[in-house]
Amino acid sequence: MASSGYHEGDWYKSSKDIQGILLDISGVLYNSSDDGGVAIPGSVQAVNRLKSAGFKVRFCTNETLCTRQVLVTKLTKLGFDIKMEEVFSPIPAVCHVLRQQNLIPHLLVHTDALPDFGDLVSSKASPTCVVIGDCASQFTYDNLNNAFRVLINMEKPALIALGRGKYYKDGGQLNLDVGSFMKVLEYACGCQATVVGKPAESFFMAALNDMEVTPDKAVMIGDDIVNDIGGAQACGIRGLQVRTGKYRPSDEQHPEVRPAGYVDNLADAVDLLLSNR
Amino acid sequence: MASSGYHEGDWYKSSKDIQGILLDISGVLYNSSDDGGVAIPGSVQAVNRLKSAGFKVRFCTNETLCTRQVLVTKLTKLGFDIKMEEVFSPIPAVCHVLRQQNLIPHLLVHTDALPDFGDLVSSKASPTCVVIGDCASQFTYDNLNNAFRVLINMEKPALIALGRGKYYKDGGQLNLDVGSFMKVLEYACGCQATVVGKPAESFFMAALNDMEVTPDKAVMIGDDIVNDIGGAQACGIRGLQVRTGKYRPSDEQHPEVRPAGYVDNLADAVDLLLSNR
């Protein structure tokens, strides 16, 4: 953005030091839709080129509309080289938290994602927290009321949100995301959700630790100015915004978050990274 | 609340000065439910006694699930002496605002309430604002997304909310109210709704002006600690909370709003008012 005094070239000049790349999935690798979605042009090759060049790659997504297995299968069909163990998503993270803290969840999550909760689903005991994930069309008044009633009857309402995104692009249009519905429960119950997934620091750090890369040697590439870029930067990770997915031109005037750089798409980011390798 | 140093007797000691009574409807006059609801014991007689004693009475409701006519008919069937022109509700108020400011609304309101919007419904022009009312089970993902997409595409998102209540009691249980869904749109679009209805000062003042009573000579009786009591008190009107409807014991420890008094129900409030007349 030369007009605002920002030089796009700066972020990758030190790319010889970059060892690890965190990639958002929806809006960066592919555009989702009801029929499986389509790869964003150049993204399949971009992932291959990153891996071939020796970069460590992890996929950091807040996707909770399906199981990780279904997501990986879908992306593999689109041509991506992606393995289950490279995907960091909020459900495994929240399952870890629930087990660690002995919490019994009321799950306001999409039925397609339930298998990833394993035996945490079938608990008969009274819930001690509410977990809200993206439910898309399953965000019904009844489902929201049921979660609300569980929460309002707790002495101290405990709400865990799988991400806090405002909206995402699906089927070519913007759709309300889990964060917007998290606000329903926060407001109605006078509580504040604990977020698992982006932009939680622990979530980014888990992916970095897995590839044994420190924040200063990593780049996060995403389409969400707040949760991808802002979240990564809060951990000391360079954040790069792509102009695909839910990106909107107004993001470039965001009052709080200023990415290390903008690229038109993932392929362009990889071009820049490799050109300086 | 002797324990907290509060004396319940104080609020009506000066009731000789009280000329006008504002009554919330749901949770004060009756408990609503899908089959029409039931009058709260003593409330039908309480309204009659207020009117017989010469008090001016207006009904101040944030009800937007049906037309005013349907509401008045329902309450009349339950035995209440209530006339259309005594009922102040957000839809006539917002229609006035829309006409005055030449706004074209996208309506996220219950279909049963549409007749009260008259010719404002059928406008073919592009909307210049979104109006959100209580939609109950019509708060679907699709309906919320449609309103969201209208709003996010405005240069400056203009959102008008018909009330900002968190929840209400219906069919014996708590249900999410319009304010909780207003938060979806506020968060997703980074805007703040203008509220028409309680607790807006202009709404209370319209009812007071109609009965030609000044705030210091009026009492608001409601079950909503924030919107009924807090809203009225912000206008200089005494606010009295009933322990019916959505009232919860925790309301009596509300961090910001402290009613002039509590009564078990409307009948008790009228007993106290008349005892000092």
HADDOCK unambig.tbl for C-alpha pairs under 7 A between the chains (distance, minus, plus):
assign (segid A and resid 136 and name CA) (segid B and resid 141 and name CA) 6.62 0.50 0.50
assign (segid A and resid 137 and name CA) (segid B and resid 141 and name CA) 5.17 0.50 0.50
assign (segid A and resid 139 and name CA) (segid B and resid 140 and name CA) 6.98 0.50 0.50
assign (segid A and resid 139 and name CA) (segid B and resid 141 and name CA) 5.92 0.50 0.50
assign (segid A and resid 140 and name CA) (segid B and resid 139 and name CA) 6.98 0.50 0.50
assign (segid A and resid 140 and name CA) (segid B and resid 140 and name CA) 5.51 0.50 0.50
assign (segid A and resid 140 and name CA) (segid B and resid 141 and name CA) 6.68 0.50 0.50
assign (segid A and resid 141 and name CA) (segid B and resid 136 and name CA) 6.63 0.50 0.50
assign (segid A and resid 141 and name CA) (segid B and resid 137 and name CA) 5.18 0.50 0.50
assign (segid A and resid 141 and name CA) (segid B and resid 139 and name CA) 5.92 0.50 0.50
assign (segid A and resid 141 and name CA) (segid B and resid 140 and name CA) 6.69 0.50 0.50
assign (segid A and resid 145 and name CA) (segid B and resid 175 and name CA) 6.04 0.50 0.50
assign (segid A and resid 145 and name CA) (segid B and resid 176 and name CA) 6.17 0.50 0.50
assign (segid A and resid 149 and name CA) (segid B and resid 174 and name CA) 6.94 0.50 0.50
assign (segid A and resid 166 and name CA) (segid B and resid 187 and name CA) 6.89 0.50 0.50
assign (segid A and resid 166 and name CA) (segid B and resid 188 and name CA) 4.79 0.50 0.50
assign (segid A and resid 167 and name CA) (segid B and resid 188 and name CA) 6.65 0.50 0.50
assign (segid A and resid 174 and name CA) (segid B and resid 149 and name CA) 6.93 0.50 0.50
assign (segid A and resid 175 and name CA) (segid B and resid 145 and name CA) 6.05 0.50 0.50
assign (segid A and resid 176 and name CA) (segid B and resid 145 and name CA) 6.17 0.50 0.50
assign (segid A and resid 180 and name CA) (segid B and resid 184 and name CA) 4.62 0.50 0.50
assign (segid A and resid 180 and name CA) (segid B and resid 187 and name CA) 6.01 0.50 0.50
assign (segid A and resid 180 and name CA) (segid B and resid 188 and name CA) 5.82 0.50 0.50
assign (segid A and resid 181 and name CA) (segid B and resid 184 and name CA) 5.91 0.50 0.50
assign (segid A and resid 183 and name CA) (segid B and resid 183 and name CA) 5.93 0.50 0.50
assign (segid A and resid 183 and name CA) (segid B and resid 184 and name CA) 6.11 0.50 0.50
assign (segid A and resid 184 and name CA) (segid B and resid 180 and name CA) 4.63 0.50 0.50
assign (segid A and resid 184 and name CA) (segid B and resid 181 and name CA) 5.92 0.50 0.50
assign (segid A and resid 184 and name CA) (segid B and resid 183 and name CA) 6.10 0.50 0.50
assign (segid A and resid 184 and name CA) (segid B and resid 184 and name CA) 6.36 0.50 0.50
assign (segid A and resid 187 and name CA) (segid B and resid 166 and name CA) 6.90 0.50 0.50
assign (segid A and resid 187 and name CA) (segid B and resid 180 and name CA) 6.01 0.50 0.50
assign (segid A and resid 188 and name CA) (segid B and resid 166 and name CA) 4.80 0.50 0.50
assign (segid A and resid 188 and name CA) (segid B and resid 167 and name CA) 6.66 0.50 0.50
assign (segid A and resid 188 and name CA) (segid B and resid 180 and name CA) 5.83 0.50 0.50
